[in-house]
Amino acid sequence: MTGVYETEPTGVHEVEGPGAAAPGDPQLSSHATHFTLPCDGEVLSCVTVRPVIPAPAPLAVLVLHGAGNGDKQSPAVLAAAFADRGHHALAFDFSGHGDSTGTLGGLSLRRRFEQARTVVDTCLPTDAPLVLVGFSMSGQTVADLAAHYRNRLAAIGLGAPAVYAAQAWPVAFDAGFTGIIRTPDSWRKSPALDVFRELPEGVRAVLATPAVDAVIPPAVTEAVDEALGASRAEYVRVVLPEADHRLSLWFASEAKAREGFVDVLLGGGGRV
């Protein structure tokens, strides 16, 4: 099933604090806990947001930031929106990003997957269906995780996603990665596209993109769209006319767009 719509323009150490309040609800509906997690030879900075009142069928949600100067701050705002609907959500800084240790050059797609997998296995409820949300480079990471957690996958949300050639997966970002991804059309045989194409019935998939993306080539977005559309998943395409590539920041600052994205990813659901 496929749908398309265009929006109207518009640990080691824990510190607890309030999450975002649900729209129209004067009471706090979630609580955020900041903590660190030793992982992959690094110390990852994480924030988990738990609902005060869980949904009848709560989900476990992981929200992943993109590359460059990306960090968990804007994904944490989106995580709070899921928690406000009764779901346990988490965001973290990959190594070399934000408050985590490590260097960006020492990171790789493989290490991103391994770090995210450790966070899921260690910090999210193991008995809850899994929702994976990723922006930009984390589109690839969502695909890697979706293949690994296929039997517990409930939904994936992709924000202006990138996908990469299999050869790039193990290569550190400062050790030849750029040369591989700059090879023309190297992404066309990305295993991520196969994962998206093979999403099973019962999974919900949402692809959110700006009307014009100055970072991701249109052919990449079209390939992701075609793969998701060919799957058995319930697929929805979201176009955000006023947004740019940095959709994580857009959702963090635009409440209406953020709530709409969460609603469509949850299938119009949330806490009943």
C-alpha positions in Angstrom: 0.0 0.0 0.0 1.4 3.4 -1.0 0.3 6.9 -0.2 1.8 10.3 -0.9 0.9 13.6 0.7 2.4 17.1 0.8 2.2 19.1 4.0 0.9 22.6 4.3 3.8 25.1 4.4 4.4 26.0 7.7 24.6 3.8 31.6 27.3 5.3 33.5 25.7 8.5 34.5 22.0 9.4 34.5 20.3 12.7 34.8 16.5 12.8 34.8 14.4 15.6 33.5 10.9 16.3 32.0 10.1 15.5 28.5 8.0 17.5 26.2 4.3 17.9 27.1 1.8 16.4 24.7 -0.1 19.0 22.6 -2.9 20.4 24.6 -2.0 18.5 27.7 -0.9 20.7 30.6 0.6 17.6 32.4 4.0 16.3 31.5 3.6 13.1 29.6 7.2 11.8 29.4 10.5 11.9 31.3 13.9 12.2 29.8 17.0 10.5 31.2 20.5 11.4 29.9 23.1 8.7 30.4 26.3 7.3 28.9 26.9 3.8 27.5 30.3 2.1 27.0 30.3 0.7 23.4 32.7 -0.2 20.6 35.6 1.2 22.6 33.9 4.5 23.0 31.5 6.1 25.5 28.2 7.0 23.8 26.0 9.9 25.0 22.3 8.9 25.1 18.9 10.2 26.1 16.0 8.0 26.6 12.4 9.4 26.9 9.9 7.2 28.8 6.1 7.9 28.8 4.4 8.6 32.1 1.4 6.6 30.9 2.4 3.8 28.4 0.3 3.2 25.3 -1.8 0.0 25.4 0.7 -1.6 22.9 3.9 0.4 23.5 6.6 0.5 20.9 10.4 0.9 21.2 11.6 3.8 19.1 15.2 4.7 18.1 15.9 8.0 16.4 19.2 8.4 14.6 21.0 11.6 13.6 22.9 12.2 10.3 26.5 12.7 9.5 28.7 15.8 9.7 27.9 17.9 12.7 24.7 15.9 13.5 24.0 15.0 17.0 21.2 13.7 19.2 19.7 17.1 20.2 17.1 17.4 17.4 16.4 13.6 17.3 15.7 13.8 21.1 12.8 16.3 20.4 11.3 13.8 18.0 11.9 11.0 20.5 9.9 13.0 23.1 7.0 13.3 20.6 6.8 9.5 20.4 7.0 9.3 24.2 4.1 11.7 24.5 2.1 9.1 22.6 3.0 6.4 25.1 6.1 4.9 23.5 9.6 4.4 24.9 12.0 6.4 22.6 15.8 7.0 22.5 18.4 9.1 20.7 22.1 9.0 21.0 25.3 10.5 19.6 27.3 8.2 17.4 31.0 8.1 18.3 32.8 11.3 17.0 29.5 13.3 17.3 28.0 15.4 20.0 29.0 14.4 23.6 30.2 10.9 22.7 33.9 10.0 22.6 35.9 9.1 19.5 36.7 10.8 16.2 34.4 11.3 13.2 37.2 10.0 10.9 37.3 6.8 12.8 33.6 6.1 12.4 32.2 3.9 9.6 28.8 2.6 8.4 29.7 -0.7 10.0 30.5 0.9 13.4 27.3 3.1 13.2 25.3 -0.1 12.8 27.1 -1.9 15.6 26.7 1.1 18.0 23.0 1.4 17.2 22.5 -2.3 17.6 24.2 -2.2 21.0 22.0 0.7 22.1 18.8 -1.1 21.0 19.8 -4.3 22.7 21.0 -2.6 25.9 18.7 0.4 26.4 15.3 -0.3 24.8 12.6 -2.8 25.9 13.4 -6.1 24.2 9.8 -7.3 24.2 8.4 -4.2 22.3 8.0 -3.9 18.5 10.7 -1.7 17.1 10.4 1.6 15.2 13.5 2.9 13.5 13.9 6.5 12.4 17.0 7.8 10.6 18.0 11.0 8.9 20.5 11.4 6.0 23.3 8.9 6.4 21.3 7.1 9.0 18.9 6.0 6.2 21.6 3.4 5.6 21.8 2.6 9.3 18.0 2.1 9.5 18.3 -0.4 6.6 21.1 -2.3 8.3 19.1 -2.4 11.6 15.8 -3.3 9.8 17.5 -6.4 8.3 18.9 -7.4 11.7 15.6 -6.9 13.6 13.3 -8.0 10.8 11.2 -10.2 13.1 10.4 -7.4 15.5 10.2 -4.5 13.1 7.0 -2.4 13.3 7.9 0.7 11.3 10.7 2.7 9.7 10.9 6.4 9.2 13.4 7.9 6.7 14.2 11.6 6.5 16.1 12.6 3.3 17.9 9.3 3.4 21.2 8.3 1.9 22.2 4.8 0.8 25.7 3.5 0.1 27.6 0.8 -1.9 28.4 -2.4 0.0 32.1 -1.7 -0.5 31.8 1.5 1.6 30.2 -0.2 4.6 33.4 -1.3 6.5 35.6 1.6 5.5 36.5 4.3 8.0 35.4 7.8 7.0 39.0 9.0 6.9 40.3 5.9 5.1 38.9 5.9 1.6 35.2 6.1 2.3 34.8 9.4 0.3 36.5 7.9 -2.8 34.1 5.0 -2.8 30.9 7.0 -2.5 32.0 9.5 -5.1 32.3 6.7 -7.7 29.3 7.5 -10.1 26.3 5.4 -9.4 28.1 3.3 -6.8 25.0 3.5 -4.6 22.7 1.8 -7.1 23.6 -1.7 -5.8 23.3 -0.7 -2.2 22.1 -3.5 0.0 19.8 -0.9 1.7 17.6 -0.8 -1.4 17.1 -4.6 -1.2 16.2 -4.3 2.5 13.6 -1.6 1.7 12.2 -3.6 -1.2 11.9 -6.7 1.0 10.0 -5.1 3.9 7.2 -7.5 4.8 3.5 -7.0 5.2 2.6 -5.5 8.6 5.5 -3.1 8.6 4.8 0.7 8.1 7.3 2.7 6.1 7.4 6.5 5.8 9.8 8.5 3.5 10.0 12.2 4.3 11.8 14.5 2.0 12.1 18.2 1.2 10.7 19.3 -2.1 14.2 20.1 -3.1 17.2 18.4 -1.5 20.5 20.1 -2.0 22.5 17.1 -0.6 20.9 13.9 -1.7 20.7 13.4 -5.5 17.2 13.1 -6.8 18.0 9.6 -8.3 18.8 8.3 -4.8 15.5 9.5 -3.4 13.7 8.1 -6.4 15.4 4.7 -5.9 14.5 4.6 -2.2 10.9 5.6 -3.1 10.7 2.9 -5.8 12.1 0.2 -3.4 9.7 1.1 -0.6 6.8 1.3 -3.1 7.6 -2.2 -4.4 7.7 -3.7 -0.9 4.7 -5.3 0.9 4.9 -2.7 3.7 2.3 0.0 4.1 4.2 2.9 2.6 3.6 6.6 2.8 5.6 9.4 1.1 5.7 12.8 2.8 6.9 15.9 1.0 7.8 19.0 3.1 7.9 22.0 0.7 9.5 24.5 3.1 12.1 22.2 4.5 15.7 21.6 3.4 17.9 18.5 3.8 18.2 18.9 7.5 14.9 17.4 8.3 15.9 16.5 11.9 16.3 20.2 12.7 13.1 21.0 10.8 11.1 18.6 12.8 12.6 19.8 16.0 11.6 23.4 15.3 8.3 22.9 13.5 5.8 21.3 15.9 3.1 20.8 13.3 5.4 19.0 10.9 6.9 17.0 13.7 3.5 15.8 15.1 2.3 15.0 11.5 5.4 12.9 10.9 4.9 11.0 14.1 1.2 10.5 13.4 1.7 9.1 10.0 4.6 6.8 11.2 2.3 5.5 13.9 -0.5 4.9 11.3 -2.6 7.8 12.7 -2.4 6.1 16.1 -0.9 7.0 19.3 -2.3 6.6 22.8 -6.1 5.8 22.7 
